[in-house]
C-alpha cells in the first residue's frame, strides 16, 4: 500500500524512529535536564500552529538514589474513529516501582516555548469531542468521543515520585488522527 510515507496522499503512514543511549552521569544532582530539540513536528496537525520543531525533555533527581524514567509501552500515534468512544492509556511502566502522576500540558517547540492551539483548542481539549475530553491524572487514562475529522496533539507530563521525593519527569507527545 502506498502511504503518505512513501509518496501516497490518501492513506496516512507513520515512520517510527527509536533512539537509545546509555550514559553515565559524572556526579549526583537534584535537577538534571535531558532534552531533544528536533525538526520536524507532525505537519498533519490541524488543531495547533507554530514552528515545526519538536522539543521534549526529561528531568532527573539522582541526588539521593538512582532512578530510571518511566517507560511508554504504547505507540504515540493513534487513529480514532469519528463518532465512537475511544479510551487511551500510554501504558506506563516504572521499573523502580515509583508513584506516577500524569497531566496534560501544552506541547513545546523549544525550551519553555509553547506551540499555539487554534481558537477553541487547548492542551486539555486538543480535539473536538462531545462530551469533552476527560483525563485521569492518577491512571493517565484519556477518554475522547471525536465528532470531527482532525489531527490533534496531546502532550503528556509524567512526574515520578519515590516515598514522597520527586525523582524526575518525562514528556511525551501523541498525535491523534480522527478519521471517518
C-alpha positions in Angstrom: 0.0 0.0 0.0 1.3 3.4 -0.9 1.0 5.7 2.2 2.0 9.3 2.9 5.4 8.0 4.0 6.2 6.7 0.5 4.6 9.2 -1.9 0.9 8.5 -1.4 -1.7 11.1 -0.4 -4.7 9.3 0.9 -3.6 6.7 3.4 -1.8 8.1 6.5 1.6 6.5 7.1 3.8 6.5 10.2 7.5 6.3 10.4 8.8 5.0 13.8 12.2 6.0 14.9 13.6 4.7 18.2 16.7 6.1 19.9 18.5 4.7 22.9 21.7 5.6 24.7 23.4 4.6 27.9 25.0 7.5 29.7 26.9 7.6 33.0 26.3 10.9 34.8 29.5 12.4 36.2 28.0 13.5 39.6 24.8 13.3 41.6 22.5 16.3 41.1 18.9 17.2 42.0 18.0 18.8 38.7 19.3 17.1 35.6 17.5 18.1 32.4 17.8 15.9 29.3 16.2 17.4 26.2 15.7 16.9 22.5 15.0 19.7 20.0 14.5 18.3 16.6 12.9 19.2 13.3 10.2 18.3 12.4 6.9 18.0 14.1 3.9 16.3 12.6 2.8 18.7 9.8 -0.6 17.0 9.6 -1.7 18.6 12.9 -4.9 20.6 12.2 -5.7 22.0 15.7 -2.5 23.8 16.5 0.0 26.0 14.7 3.5 27.3 15.2 7.1 26.3 14.5 7.6 22.8 13.2 10.3 21.9 15.7 9.7 19.2 18.3 11.0 19.7 21.8 10.8 17.2 24.7 12.5 16.9 28.0 13.0 14.6 30.9 14.2 15.6 34.3 16.1 13.5 36.9 16.9 13.9 40.6 19.6 11.3 41.4 20.9 13.2 44.4 19.8 10.5 46.9 19.0 7.5 44.8 19.4 6.1 41.3 16.3 6.3 39.1 15.1 5.1 35.8 12.5 7.1 33.8 9.1 5.6 33.4 8.7 3.8 30.0 5.9 4.1 27.5 4.7 0.8 26.0 2.1 2.2 23.5 2.9 4.0 20.3 2.5 7.8 20.2 0.4 7.9 17.0 -3.2 6.9 17.4 -6.0 6.5 14.9 -9.5 7.0 16.3 -12.9 6.6 14.5 -15.0 9.7 14.4 -18.3 9.4 16.4 -17.0 6.5 18.5 -15.8 6.4 22.1 -12.1 6.0 22.5 -10.1 5.2 25.6 -6.3 5.5 25.6 -3.5 4.9 28.0 0.2 5.3 27.3 0.9 2.0 29.1 3.5 3.5 31.5 5.8 1.1 33.3 8.2 2.2 36.1 10.8 -0.4 36.8 11.6 1.3 40.1 8.0 0.9 41.3 7.7 4.7 41.8 4.4 6.6 42.0 3.5 8.4 38.8 1.3 11.5 38.4 0.0 12.2 34.9 -1.0 15.6 33.4 -1.7 17.1 30.0 0.5 20.0 29.1 1.0 22.3 26.1 3.5 20.9 23.6 6.8 22.7 23.2 8.7 23.7 20.1 11.8 24.9 22.2 12.7 25.1 25.9 9.8 27.0 27.6 8.3 27.8 24.3 4.7 26.6 23.8 3.1 25.8 20.5 -0.2 27.7 19.8 -3.5 26.0 19.6 -6.1 27.3 17.2 -9.1 29.1 18.8 -11.3 26.5 20.7 -8.5 24.1 21.3 -6.0 23.8 24.2 -3.8 21.3 26.0 -6.7 19.5 27.7 -9.1 19.8 24.7 -6.9 19.3 21.6 -9.7 17.8 19.5 -13.4 18.3 19.0 -15.1 15.8 21.4 -18.6 15.6 22.6 -18.7 15.1 25.5 -15.4 16.9 26.2 -12.2 15.0 26.6 -11.6 13.7 30.1 -8.3 12.7 31.6 -7.4 10.9 34.8 -4.2 12.2 36.4 -3.9 9.1 38.6 -4.1 6.5 35.9 -3.3 8.5 32.8 -6.5 7.3 31.1 -7.9 9.5 28.4 -11.5 9.4 27.0 -12.4 11.0 23.7 -15.6 10.9 21.6 -14.4 12.7 18.5 -17.0 14.4 16.3 -14.8 15.9 13.6 -12.1 14.7 11.2 -9.0 16.3 12.7 -5.4 15.6 13.7 -4.6 16.8 17.2 -1.6 16.8 19.5 -1.6 15.7 23.2 1.4 16.4 25.3 1.8 14.3 28.5 3.9 15.2 31.5 4.5 12.2 33.8 6.1 13.1 37.2 7.9 10.3 39.1 7.9 10.2 43.0 9.5 7.8 45.4 8.4 7.9 49.0 7.2 11.4 48.5 10.5 12.6 46.9 10.5 14.0 43.4 12.6 11.7 41.3 12.1 13.2 37.9 9.7 13.6 35.0 9.3 12.8 31.3 7.3 14.3 28.5 5.6 12.7 25.5 3.7 14.0 22.5 0.9 11.9 21.0 -0.7 12.6 17.6 -4.3 11.6 17.4 -5.9 11.2 14.0 -9.7 11.2 14.0 -11.0 9.5 10.8 -14.5 8.8 9.4 
